[in-house]
Amino acid sequence: MFPSTELPNARLALRSVQKTGQYSSIDPPYIFDYYHDKNLGGAASYVPPRTWPSQDHFGYFNRSPLYSDYSTVDNTWNNARGLSYTTQRFVNGYGEAVLGTLSQITYPTGGRLNFEYELNTETYSGSTVLTGGVRVARTLYTDMLDSAKKVIRGYRYVKIDSTSSGWGYEPPLYKDTVFTTSIIPLGTSPNYAANMAYNVALVTAPVAINAYANSLSFSQISGQLSFNIFASMAITIIANLFDSPPAPNPQKSDVVTNAYEFSNHPSKNNLLPHLYQRVEVLEGNGTNNIGKTIYEFTSPTEIALAVPVLQPPYSDRTRSLPWMYGLLKRKLELDKSNRPVTELTNTYKFTQKNWGLTSQYSVRYKATQMLMCYDSYFAANAASKTKIISEGYYPLSGSAELSSSVIKDYDSTGNFTQTTKNYVNDLTYLYPKTVTTVNSIGDTIQERYYYPADYNSSVVPLNRLKDANALSTVVSRETWQLKPGAQYLLDATVTDFKPQITGNINAEQLFRLQTAAPLPSATAGTFNPALLNRLPAFNIRQESLSYNDSGKVVNIVSQGSPEQSYMWGYKGERVVAVLQNADAAHKDKVGTTPGTATSAIITANPGETKSVTFTLAQTGSVYIKLEVLAPEARYCRYNLTGGSPVITKSGYLCQVITPGTLNETWDSWKISYPVSIMLGNLNAGTYTLTTDQFSVSPTTSANPFRVNYTYYTDQTTNVASEFYYEGFEDSSYLVLEKPYIGQRFKPGVFTIPFTMPNSRSYRVDYWYRSTQWIYTSKPYTNGMTLTDGQAIDEVRVYPIDAQITTYTYTPSGNISSVSDQNGKITFYEYDGMNRLSFVRDQNGNIVKRICYNYAGQPETCGGTSYSNVAYTQIFTKSGCGRGFTPSSLPYTVAAGTYVADDQETANNMALADIEKNGQNYVDLNGQCQCLGIDHKAINGICEKGIKKTFIDFIGSQCREGYWYLFSDGTYSAKTYGNYVVCP
């Protein structure tokens, strides 16, 4: 990639990104190219060495010819010295700053996106100045079909008068001056003051300069210095040195002017941002385009800078309020004939706050007059001959709020229709409270939004949203028509949020206004913060959602649509059954008003454990919150147990209200644990809430711990499941051959553990294996046992007037099969990139084949397909305890399991199956065996017994033998040996 002339200075760059999938499948890469060599100004230019000092004021390469390498001391001195010369820090108009930037992206499809750049500019004091770096001037997109056809987009960064629209430029500063008064004591070396001045100026030098040396030249000083161009360097020039006074002479006082020249002036640490206030985007070339879009952004033209010009001592105070600048002010789309098509104009409301806290105060100091003397002269001269200037400041913060938008849509004659939107935001949280829209004929529609903070604490679930800072969650929305002297409610929605047993707060009910005509304000009334649904006669439930104990949706009821239920499998991660017109087991909330809430407080001290007991007469909810009243940090553990059947929920709570700093433990607790928790869908019964492990910072706090808790019952109806599905994918049944559907089936007979909950007529359908897999369907009776064939799969019980669809998945999460209402199965297969490749019917016939080809590759769709050969590998069960002998089992991928465009890929897919699933299969189905008469499984250990010998009288003879004694006091079976003489 790099020419030999550039190779010594080559930089690391991202060259390509390539996606690799299963079975060694590889996508063509994304390829990135860069401007690393370019003919600029008639001379070849390359990316410079990393340490090259040829830099403009902004740090970009400028190809200054006055620099050289660092091979000698003189070169090093000249390079470092040149960094403080304005004549060497110029911005090169040939555009060397483009070197190293992205030039082209080549896509896997063969298309290319090219970037062309130009120098950043600004109109400053009536002239165009270069402001460092580059901007995108044009992009060219070429597809893979015709490289001669390009989609071109050009960019012009200009005002209406075609001058540069950039802003933020500040003339570079390199010089600064400090005046030093030096008092020369009587009878000292005539060069003392000059040498002292050198010492003050070069305090950062790694070598010490003898203050009493007779003379030092600049070349001698430079020879003792080692410069690091990555550091901020200041080269100090002593402009005036003292004349050598004849000795002896009385005490002499004089002023030395220290003129500093900086490579990085202090003002450069707080520059204004460089932005553009207007950009034209042309669809095509500048002279041949199909239109353009003009973007205008907020800038200092209409919003004054906080500090337009930075003065000494060059502090870090906020100069440009970043939330005010660069916002879209106007967007105008023009057609090819330069006629307007659409126009958007935005206005904003800005806020600014000066944080006046002492702890947030900063100050910058700068010495402008310094004194150099013996200690004995300091007191008498310090006040008159030293000066330090300073600037103190507080941090600024603020916000930008969209206050209005005007949208104009033009016709071909220049006439337009206009829509105006006015926004009013919440004063505290800044989210929109009302959006008022006025069209061209004066119709006024107002949207009003209500959030958790708008409701009071009686709507308990919203308290949890407030605690979790989910403050921008829209709870209710109302649409009003505003007319002179009258208002009408046109539409309204209310979302009922309910706590789940997981601790989540989920939307469970959606209510919507249903009226024959708009409601006048006298009927609709006004917002009531104590009521979630303030218009129950008109806001009718449109949709309800129910969740299982894992927080997954199991039932959706929508007005005007069939009820839909879901069953989750694969360890609760994927939907395995979808039914219409049949219920899943769930708790249906009725209305939005819960039962009477009971609230109380647990008060405790550090080290204590406190418990309370309460009873829920029916399904209900509990809200627990750790209270902090003073500027403190508090932490505790909670444990809730009870109900029938018994459940236990535990965790930690932490709340921090302190302006101070905390240690890492408190920081971790604050991030990890909530202020409160709310648990819903709790079964009826008696519960015990225990709190302990109390901790507080500062530890000297005398305030007790307070844990607030509230409990109430819900208006709930328990709904029984009206269907049953078992695909055996989460079972542990041993499967030694490929199933028909999914990964597992049930060998032998199967008794269905489902009781019909009502008088609806039900049917059961399933697949059974005889000489082949066969689908059957019949009326269902409770506790039915399926005895067909040698194996059972895909058992489904549901009402005869319901609709059911079931799904299985591949190990990587893709759908592998879909079984419809009539037992018709569609199989899905994927290529190595997990892209759908084959769709087959239940007989294995290919219904659809999808191929993916890239530029330059031969098209293979419709060609020959290949199936894998059979593969078998023996695996040994892992994880057996001490002393156990693990069993070994074969894992087989049958021939024809995988299909690909070539034999190698098909076989690799089968081998990948073995590698991915073989060990897991044997771990699940294998056994850990405790083998041998001398071993016995005791408490999870295959223990070896202690051998004991004996002689038994058998009839009139004696026979010796042995057995094994185990730690539980039992013996193994006896093993007999030879007959012996009886003792």
N, C-alpha and C positions, 0 to 999 in steps of 0.2 A: 504493500500500500504506500510506503514511504519511498521517495527517491533517495538515492545514495547520498546526495548533498544534504538532505534533511535528516537522515537516519540518526545521526548523533544527538539530535535535539528532539527526537520523537516523543510524543506524549501518549499516555494511556487514554484510550477512548472506547466507548461502547461500539462494537462493530456489528453485532447481530443478536437477535433474540429468536430462539427456535423452540417450538412446542413439540415435546416428545410424549407419545401416549403408550398404551399397552401394546404388548406383542412387538416391540421394536418399531412401531409406527412413528414416522417423523414427518412433520409438516415442513414445507419450504420456509426459510427464515424471513424475518424482517431484517433488512440490511440498512445500516446507517452509514452515510458518507459525509465527509467534512471538508471545508475549505482548508486544506493544509498546505497548498501551494497555489500561488496566484500571481499573474503578471500585473503588477500595479505600477502605473507611471512609467511603463517601459522597462521595468526591471523585475526580475523574478523575486518573489518574496515567499518566505516559509514561516511556519510557526516557530517563534523564537525559542531559544533555550529557556529553561525555567527561571534561571537567575539573571537573565539579560536585563541591563539597566535602561534600555531604550524604551521608556514608558512616558506616555503623555500624562497630563495632570490627573487624569481619571484612572490611571493604571493600565491602559491599553498600549500594546506595542505600537511604536511610531517610527521605527526604522531610522532613528537618529544616527548619523554617521560619526558622531563625536565620541562614541563609546567603543571600548575594546574588551578583551577578556580580562581575567583576573590573574594573569600569569606573573605579573611583577607588582612590586609595592607601588610604583608610580601609577600603573594602570588601575590598581584598586583605589588609590586616592582620587584619581581623576574621575573614575566612574561614580564613586560616592559623592564627590564634590559636584558633579554635573547634575545630580538629582535635585539640587536646590537652585539650578539655573532655569529661569523661565524660558530662555532661548532654546533649551534642550527638552523641555516638557510640553512641546507643542502637539496639537492634534493633527495628525497627518491626513491631508485631504485625499490621498490615494486610497485610503480605506484599509490599512493593515489590520484594523480592529476586527475585520471579518474573519481573519485567520483563526481556525479552531472552532468556528461555529458550524452548525448542522447545515449541510447543503442538499442532502437528498435522503428520502426514505423510500426503499423498495419494498413493496408489500408481497406477501406470499402469493397473491393472485397474479402478480406480474406488473401491477400498476406502480407508478412512481409519483412521488410528491417532491417537487424541487422548490428550494427557497433561494430568493435573491434578496440582497440586503443593500442598505445605503446608510450613510452616516447620520447620527442624531444631530439635530440642529435646533436653534432657537433664534428668534429675532430679538436682539439685545441692543438697546441704545441706537436703534435705527439700522443696525447692521446684522447680517446673518452670521452667527458664530457656531462653531462645531462644539458639541457638548460631550463628546466622548462616546465610544461604543457605537453599535449599529442597531438598526430597526429593520423589520421586514418590509421590503419594497414591493415584492411580487411573489406569488406562489403559482406554480404550474403543475397541474395534475394530468397525468397521462395514463390511460387505461392500457390493458394488456393486448387490446385488439389492434389499435392503430396508433402508433407512436407519433404520427404526424398531427393528430388531433389532440389539442390540449385545452384543458379547462383552466383559464387564466383568471387570477384575481389580483388586482393591483391596489396598493395602499398609498394615499397621499395625506401627509400630516401638515395640513395647511389651514389657515384662516380663510375667510371669504375673500380677502384681498390677495390670496395666494402666497402670503408670507408664512413662515413657519409658525405652527401653533404650539410649539414647545414652550414650557415654562420651568423655572426652577434653577436656571443657570446663575452662577455667581463667579465673578472674575477670580482666578486663582490668586491666593496670597502665599508668599514665600518668605517675606521679611518681617522682622520684629526688632524692636529696640529696647534695651534696658540701660539705664544710666547708673553707673557705679561710682560712688565717691570713695576714694582711697586716701587715707591719711598716712603719710610716710613719716615714721618716727626719726628722730635725729640720729645721724651717724650710721644708718644702715646702708646696705648695698644699693647703688644707684638703680639697679635693674629689679629691685624687689617687687615694686608695685606691678610691673609688667608681668613678671612671672606668676604672681598671685592671681592676676587676671586670667592667665592661661589655666591655672588650676581650677578656678571657679567655672570656667567655660567648659572644661573637658572632664567633669566629674564622672562621666560614664565611661571614660577610657579604661581599658583593662590594665594599663600600666601607670605607675605613679611618675609624676614629673617633679624633679627636685626643685623646690621653690627657691633655692639659693644658687642655682646654676647661673653662671655669668651671662649666658645668652642661649637662646633656643630659636632656631629658624622654623618656618612652616614645614620645610622638607624634613627637618629632624623630627618634628612632632608627628608628621604623617607616617614616618617610618616606624614609630612605636605603636601605631594604632592598627587594630584589625577591625574592619567594618563588616557588618552583617546587613546586606541590603534588604533583608526581610524585616528588619527593625525600623522603627521611626527614627531617623537620624537628624540631628541638628548640627550643622557645621558652623562654628562660631568664629567670626572674624573680629579681631580687636582693631577697631578703626583708628583710635587715638591712643598712643602710649605716652607715658610721661617722658619728658626730657630728663636726661641724666643731670641732677643738680650736683654742684661741687660740694664735697664734704670738707669740713663740717658745715652744716647748714641748719637753720631752725626747722621745726616741724612744718611740713608742707601738705596742703590739701588740694586735690584736683579731681576732676570728673573724667571718667573713662566712658566713652559711648560704645557699648557692646551691640554691634549690629548682627543679629542672628539671621541666617538664611536656612530655611527648613525644606527638607524634602517632603515633609508631611506637616503642614502648618496646623496649629491647634484648631483653627476654624474648620478644618476639613473633617473633624470628628462630628460635626453637627451641620451638615449641608442640607439644603432643601432637596426634596425629591425631584427628579426630572420626569415630568409627565407631559401629555399632549391634551389640549383642550378641544381639539377638533380633528377628526380623521374621516377621510373619504375612502370608501371601499368600492372599487370598480369591478364589475363583473365583465372582465375582458380587458383589452388594452386601453390605454388612456384615450386613444383616438378611435378605437373600434370596440365599443362595449355595448352591452344590452341594458345598461342602467347602472345606477350606483346607489349606495346607501351612505348617508352622512350621519356620523355620530358626533355629538357635542357633549362634553363632560364639564362638571363643575371645576372651577379653577380660581386662582386669586383675582381674576378679572371681576368676579362678582362677590367673592368671599375673601376679605382681607386676611393676609397672613398674620399670625400672632407676633412673629418677630421677622420682619422682612429682611433686615440686615443685621447680621451678628456682629456685635462690637466686643472689644476686649472686656473681660478676660476670656471670652469665647467659651461660655458655659454650655452645658448639655440641656438647657431649658427647651421646652417644646416650642418649635418654631412654626411647623406646619401641622395643623390638626388633621390627622390622616382620615378620619371618618367624614370629613367635609369635602374632600377632593377626589376627583376621578369617578364620581357618580354620573350615571347617564342622565343628561339634562334634556337632550332632544335627539330624536331619531327620525330622519327624513328619507323616504325611499323615492327615487326618481326613475322614470322609465328611460328608454333609449333616447327619446326626444327631450330629455331633461324636464319632463312634466312630473309634478308630484303625484304619487300614488297613495301613500299613507304617511301620516305624520304623528309622532308621539312627543308630547312635551311634559316633562315632570318638574314639579317643584318640591322642595324639601324644607323641613323644619329642623334646625340644628340646635343642640344644647351643648353647653360647655360648663364644666365644673372645675374650680380651682381647689384642690385638696389642701386645706389649711392646717393639717395636723402636724404638730412639731416633729413627730417620728418620720414624716415623709418630706421634711425640708432638706434641700440640698444647697450647697454653696460652692462656688468656684473662685479661687484666689489667683492673683497674678502680681508678682513684684515688678514694679516699674522703676523704682529707685532702690539701690542696694548700697550698703556701707561695708567697707573693708578696712579693718583697723585692729590694733591690739585691744584686748579686753579693757584695759584701763581707759581707753578713749571712747568706748562704746556709749556709756550712759550720757555723756555730754553731747553727743552728736546724733544719736539714734532718731530722735523726734524730728529733727530738721533735715536729715539726709537719707531717710528711708520712706518708702511709700508702697503700700499694697492696695490694689483695687480689688473689689469683689462683686459678685452678683449672686444673690440668693433667689431661689425659686421653689415653687411647689409643683408637683406633677399635675397635668391637665387631663381630664377625661371628658367624655361627652358621647353624643349619639346623633345619628342622622335618621330622620323619619320621613318617609314619603308622605307628603301632605296632599298632593293633587296630581292627576294625570289628565291630559287633554288629548283625545284621539280624533284625528280627522281622516276621513276616507274620501278621496277625490275621484271625480269622474273625469272623462276625457276632455271636458270643457273647462276644468278648473274649479267647478263647484264642488262643495263638500258637505258631508254630514258630520256632525260633531257630537262626541260623547265626552262628558266631563265627570271625572271621579274624584271626590274629595274624601280624604282619609282622616279620621280622628283616632289617635292611639291612646292607650292607657298611659297615664302620667307616670306610673311606677314601673310597669313591666314592658311598656312600649309596644305591646301587640295591638293590632287594629281592633277598635271597639265599634266603629261605624264606618261604612263605606257608602257614600251617597253618590248616585249616578244620575246625571241630568242629560237627556238627549237633545237633539236639535229642536224639537218642538216643545220642550219644556217639561216633559214627563220626568218626575222625580221618584226614584226608587232608592230606599235606604236599607242596607243590610246591617243588622245589629248582632254582635257576637258576645257571648257570655262564657266565662272561663271559671276554673275552680275557685279562684280568689274572689269571684263575684258572689259566691254563695257563703252562707254562714256555717258554723260548725255543726248545725243540726243535720246537714247532708253529709253523714259521716264518711262514706267512701271518698268524697272529694277532699277530705282532710288528708288522706294518705297521698293523694296526688299533689297536694300543696307541700307536704313534708318532703316528697321526692323531687320537688322543683319541676314537676311536669305542669308548669303554670300556663303554657301556651296551648294546652289541650282544649279544643272547642267543645263545650258541653251543650250549648244551645245556640241556635241561630234563628233570627226572625227577619222576615222580609216585609217591609212596610212601603205602601204607596203614600207619598206626601202630597197633599193638595192644599190649596189655600183654606185655612180654617178647619181642615179635617185630615185624619190619618186612618189608613185601612191596613189591617194585617193580611197579607197575601199568602204567606207561607211561613212555616216554622218547623224546626226539627229539634228534638231533645234526645240526647244520648244518655242512657242510664248505665252508669259504671258500677260494677259490683265486684267485691273482693272474691278471690278464688282460694281454694285450700292451699295452693302453691305460694300464696302471698302476693300474687299479681293482682292488679286492678284491671279488669277487662270490660269492654263494652258488651252488655248483655241484652239491652233492649233499645230499639230506635223507634221514637214516636214522631209522627208527622201530622201537620194540620190537615184536616179534612172538613171542608165546608162547601156549601153550594155557591156561596158568594163571599167576597172579602169581608172580614170582620171589622166593623168600625171600632175605633179605639175605646169607645165607651163600653163595648162588650169584651174586647180583648184585654183591657186593663193594662197594667204596667208590670214590669219585672218584679218578682218577689224572691229575695235571696234565701228565703226559708223553704221554698218549694222548688223541687226539680221540674215537675210538670205542673205548671200553674193553670193549664187549661185542659184538664182531663176529659172534658166533654167534647173537645175539638181535636186535641192531639191524640190520635189513635195509634196504637202499636202497629207499626209496619213490619217490623222484623225483630226476632228474638234469637239469641245465640246461647247455646249451653255448652259447657266445657267439662271434660273429664278431670280426674284428680291430677293429671299431668299438665293441665292447662291447655289441652288441645280441643278444638271445636268438634263436638259430636252431634250437634243438632242445630239446624237453622230452619226457622219458620218465617216465611215472608208472605205478606198479604197478597193474594191473587196468584201465588205460585205454589206448587206442591211442596210439602215438607221434605226436607233433605237431611239425611243422617249419614254419619261417617263412623267407620271403625278403623282403629289404628293398630298396626302390627309392626313386625321387625323391631321389637323392643320399644314400641310406641313412637317410632320415628317416621313411619310412612302410612299413608291411607291405603288400606287393603280392601275396603268395601264401601260403596256409596249406594244409598237407597233413597228412593222417592216414595212418599206416602207410607212410611214406616218409621216408628220412633226408635231412637237409641235410648238407652237408659240414661236419664238425666234428671236434674232438679229444675223445674220450670218456675221462674220467678213471676209472680202475678202482681202487676202494678209497680209503682216506684216508691211507695211509702212503706218503710219497714215497721216492725213492731216497736213498742216503747223501748227507748234506749236507757240503760242503766250505766252510770259513770261513777268511778271511784278512784282513789289514789292509794298506791302503796308507798309508804314512807319508810326509809331504811338508812342506816349508817354504814360506812365502809366495814367490810368483814361480816356483815349480817346476811342471813338468808330469810326472805320473807315470802309467804305463800298466802293466797286467797282462794276461795272456792265459790263457784257460782253455777247456776243451772240454766241450760237452754231447753225450753219446753218443746221446741221443734228446731228444724234446721235454722242456723243463725250465723252471726259473724262476731268477731272480736277485734277490737282496735287497741293496740298497745303502743304507748309513746313515752320515751324518756324525756323528762322535762329539765331544762336548764334555764334558770331565771337570771343569773348574774353572768358577767364575763368569765366563763369557766369552760372546761372541757370535762364531759362525763361519759361513762361507759358502764355497761352492765350486761348480764346474760339473762335471758328469759327462757322458760320452759312451760309449755302448755300441753296438758295431757288430760284425756277424758273422752266422753261421748260413748256411743254404742253403735258399731264396734269402736273400741278404743283407738284413738289416734294420738300421736305425740309430735309436736312441732317445737323446735328450739332454735335459738340463734342469739345474736348479739345486737345491741343498740348503742349508738354513739352520737352525741351531739356536741358541737363545739361552737361556743359564742365567746370568742376572745380575740382581741386585737394583737396579742403577742404571738411569739413564735412557739412552736411545739417541737418536742423531740420526734425521732423517726417512728417510735411506737405509736404515738398519738396521730401522726400523719397517716400511718397505715390504717389505724382504726377508723379515722375520719373518712378515708376513701372506701374502705371495705364494708362498713356497716351502716345501715340506715338509721335515721332518727326514730322511725316508727315502723310498725308492721301491722298489716291487717289481714286476717285470715277469714275466709268465707266458706260457705257450703259445709259448715261444721255440723256433724250429726247431733241430734238431740241427746241430752244427757248432762251429767255433772262433770265440771272441768275444774282442774287445779292449775293456777298460774303461779309459778315460782320464779322469783328474781334473786340473783346473787352476783358474785364477782364484781362488786361495785368498785369503781376507780374514778378519781377526780384529779384534775390539775387546775390550779395549784393544790398541793396536798394539804395546805394550811386552811383550806376552806372549811368554814363551820356550818355551811348549809347542808341540810340532809338531802338524801336522794329522794326523788319523787318520780314514780312511774305511774302515769295515767293509763287507765284502761276503761273501755266502753264495750258493752256487749248488748246485742239485741237479736231478736228473731226476725226471719224474713217470711213474707207471704209466699210460701213455696208449695208446689205440688210435685210429689215424687212420681216420675213417669217410668214405667218398666219398659225394657227393651222388647221390640216386636220383631226382632230378627236374630239369627245366629249364623256365624260364619267361622269355619275352621279350615285353613289351608295347610296347617301343620308346619308352617315355615319357622315358627318359634319353638317347635317341639324338639325333643331329644330322641326321636325314633331313629333306630339304626336303618340306614338306607344303603344297600350294597349295589344298587343299580340306579340308572338315571330315571328320575321321576318323569311323569308326563307333563306336569305343570310345576314350575318353581323348582325348589331344591330338595323337598322332602314330601313323604306321604306316610300314611298309617298302615303298617302291615296288619293283616288279620281283620277281625271285626271291630266295629266302633259303635259305642252307645252315645247318643246325642244328649248332652246334659242341658236341655232346654225345655222349659214349660211354657206353653202358650199363655200369654197374660190376659187374653180376652176371648170373645166369641167369634172373632174373625176366622175365616178359613185360611189354613196355612198349607204350604207345600214344602217338600224337601227335594233338592236335587244334588247330585254328587257324581263323581266318577269312580268307577271300580275297575280293577284289573282282573281279567280272566286270561285268555290268551292274548288279549290286547286291552287297551283302556277303552271303557264304554261309559257313555253318559246316560243317566236315568233320572226320572222325575216322578214323584208320587205324592199323594196327600200325606200330611204329617200327623202323627200322633205322639203324645208326650212320651219321652224316654225311649224313643224308637232305637232299636239296635240294627245296624247295617251289617248284613252278613254276606253280601254279594262278593264273589271272587276272593282273591288272596290279599287284596290291598284296597284302601279307600283314600280318596283325595277330594279336595274342593267341596266340602259339605256346606250347604247353604239352606237355611230355613227362613221363610219370610211369608207374609200374607200374599194370597193369590192376586190381589189387586195392587200390589206394590211392584216397583221396578228395582232390580239389583244389578250392580256391576262390581266385579271383584278384580283385584290386581295382584300380581307378583312382581318381584324386583330382582335385578342382578346384584351381586355383591357390591358393585360400584354405585348402586342406587338408581339405575335406569329401569324403567318398566320393562319387564320381560314377557308378560302376558296380560291380556285383558279378556275376562270371561263375561259375556253379556247375559241378558235376561233369559235367553234360551239355551244357555250353556255353550254357545258358540265361542270358540277361543281364537284369539289373534295373538300370534307370537311376534316378538320384536328382537332383532339382533343388531349388534353394534360393532363398529370397526375398532381398530386400536386406539383411535382418538376419542372414543366414546360417542361417536356420531352414529345416528340411525343408519343402518346399512341394508337390512332385509326385513320385510314384513311377510309373515307366512300365515296361512290358514291352519286350522286344527289338524289337517292331514299332512302338514309339512310342505305344501305347495307354496311357491313364491308368488305372493300377490303384488309386491312392489319391491323394487331394488333401487337403492339410492347410491350414486357414485359421486365422488368428490375429486375433481381434476383441477390442476393448476396450470398456469401458462407453461408451455413447453413440454408438458407430460402427455403421453398418448391417452386417448379416451378409452376406458376399459369397460364402461357400462354396457351390459348386454353380451359380454363375452363369456367365456367358460368360467364356472365357479368350481371350487375344490373344497372337499370336506376333509376333516382331519382323520388320521388313522387312530385306532384305539391305543391308549396309553394306560399303563398301570404302574403304580409305584407303592412300595411297602413303607409305611410309617409306623413308628413306635410311639405309644402314648407317653406324653411328658407330664411332669408334675406329680408323680407318684411319691408317696411318703417313704420314710426310712424303712428299708427292709422289703418293700414291695417289689414285685417283678412286673414291669409294664408289658401289656400285650401289644402285638403288632397286627395291623390290618392293612389290606390293600385299598387304595383309592384309585378308582378307574374312571377315565373319561372315555365314554363309548365312541366308536367310530361314527362320524356324521354329526357330532354335537356342534361343531363350529364349521362355518363356511366362509371362504374368503376368495379373493381373485387369483390366488396362487396357492400351491400346495404347502409351501414353506410357512406362509402366514397362517394358514389354517392349523397346521401342526403346532406352530408357536403359540397360538391361542389355547390349544389344548394343554400344552406344557405349562403355560402361565396359569391356567385353571388349577393344575396339580400343585404348582408352587404356592399359589395363594390359598387354596382351600384344603389341601391334603392333610396337613398337620392338624388344622382345626377340626376336621372331620374325625380323625382318629382320636384326638383328645376328647371329643364329645362322646364317641361311641366305643372307644376302647375301655379296657379294664385294668385296674391295679390289683394284681393277684398276690396273695400271701401264700406262697407255695411251700410244700414240704411238711412232713410230720413234725419236724422240729420247730415250726413257726406257727404263730397265731396272731391274728389282728386284735390288738388291745388298745383302745383309746387312740385310734388313728395311726398306730405304729405296728408294723409287722415284726413282732418280737420273737427272738430266738430263745427257746426254753433252755433250762439247765438239765443236762442228761442225768438221769437216775437209773441205777441198775437194781435188779431184784432177782429172787428165785421163787418161783411159784410151784406149789404142789399140785400136780395134775394127775389125779388118780393115785397110783402108788409110786409115781415117779416125780422127779424134780426137773424143772427146766429153767434155765437162766434167760433173762431178757432185760430190756430197758424201755424207758419212756421219758417224756420231757415235762418238767415242772415249769409253769408260767407264773408271772407276777400276780395274776388274779387268783392264784391258789388252785387252778385246774391243771389236769394232766392231759397229755396227748394219748392217743391209742397206744396199746402195748405192742412191742415188737419182740418176738421170741427168737431165741437162738438154740443152742445145743442142750441135750439132756445132760444133767450133771448128777454127781453123787449128792444125795440129800444131806443137808447139814445135821 
